[in-house]
Amino acid sequence: FWAVWCGPCKMVAPAVAKLAENHVGKLKVGKVNVDEQPELAEKFNISSIPTLALFKDGKVVNQRIGAVSLAALESFVAEYI
């Protein structure tokens, strides 16, 4: 979950893109702009951005708030892929 005006969102974007590239076929990565989809952000109780949410079978199984490194993202998803 992100927004155009969010500095930390811009900082984490390259790491998220690299994570997606590293796990093609094992992990689907999507971005939700909270300004364009506020109802989706509300549905998942997103109160801070960037928020990285890991979904499995339609449910959030892990969540991380703030800009993080690629290494932290790899750890974030490792248990689920």
N, C-alpha and C positions, 0 to 999 in steps of 0.2 A: 504494500500500500504506500503510495507516494503522492507528491504534488509537484507541479512545475516550479513553484516558487520555493521549494524546500532544498536548502543547501546540503544538508546531510544526505538527502535522497540522491542528489547529483554525485556526491562523493562515493556512495555505495554502488551506483549503477554499473560501473565497469566490472566490479567484482561479481555482481549478480549475472552479468552477461557471460563472464568467463566460467562461472559455475554451470550455467546452462550449456555452454560449449563443451565443458568437461564431461557432462553426463547425458549427452544426446541419447535418446532411446530409453533412458532410465528415469529421467526427471523432466517434468514439464514446468517451465517457468513462465509466469504471467505477471503483468503489472496492472494494478488497479489505481487509477487516478481518483483520489478521494473527492476532488472538486467535481468531477464528472459523474461519479457513482457514489454519492453520499449514503444512499440507502444500503449499499453493499458494505461500506465501511461500518455503518451502524449495526448491521446484522452480525458482524464479527467483532463488535465492540472495540473498534480501532479508535484510540484516543490520541495517539502520538504517531508521527511518521518520521522516518521510514519505519514501517513494521513489516517484518518478514514472517509470513505465516506458511507453515508446512501442512499441507492437506493430505489425508489418506482416506479413501472411501468417503469423500465429501465432508470430512470432519477435520478441524484443526488439531494436529497432534504435537506441534511444537511452534513456538513463536519467539521472535527476537525483535527488540526495539532498538533503533539507532543504527548509525553507520558502522559497519563491521568489515573486517578484512576478508579476503578470499579464504585464508586458512580457517577463520572462525566460521565462515559459511560452509566450508567442507565438513567441519566438525558438526555443525548444525544439522546437516542432512545425512551424515554417514550412517547412522543407525537405521535409516528408513529406506536406503537404496541398496 
